[in-house]
Amino acid sequence: MHQRRRNADDQRRKAWLAMRTHKRFTSRDIESTAGITFENLKKYLKALRRSGYLMLERPRQSGKTMGHAIWRLVRCTGPLNPLPRWDGTGVWDQNEQKLYPYGEEGSDERRLARRTAESL
């Protein structure tokens, strides 16, 4: 395996651990805790959001102090980090041995409402 790829995988493993620890976080929290590059984290957050692991609780608020986007972990399946598939189909969960396909790019509020309704 290529050294750069291995470093990116290790960064994502550490980022997942940080997300599981914080539960509610900003990208800055994860960057500083996991030592992940901004570009790698941005791609990972997008993949996790599209597959239902994360919800954007508050969008970024430009020009405001402490205006970073706030993320919330809504699917925590275990200690092994989810792996975005290279073919663009979704995220492979190593803990459940299951593929979570990418959903629509809809609003997180709708997704949360649907998930809440399903659990009732």
Sequence and secondary structure as in RCSB ss.txt:
>XXXX:A:sequence
MHQRRRNADDQRRKAWLAMRTHKRFTSRDIESTAGITFENLKKYLKALRRSGYLMLERPRQSGKTMGHAIWRLVR
CTGPLNPLPRWDGTGVWDQNEQKLYPYGEEGSDERRLARRTAESL
>XXXX:A:secstr
  HHHHHHHHHHHHHHHHHHHHSEE HHHHHHHH   HHHHHHHHHHHHHTTSEEEEE   TTSTT   EEEE  
   SS  EE TTSSEEEETTTTEEEE   S  HHHHHHHHHHHH 
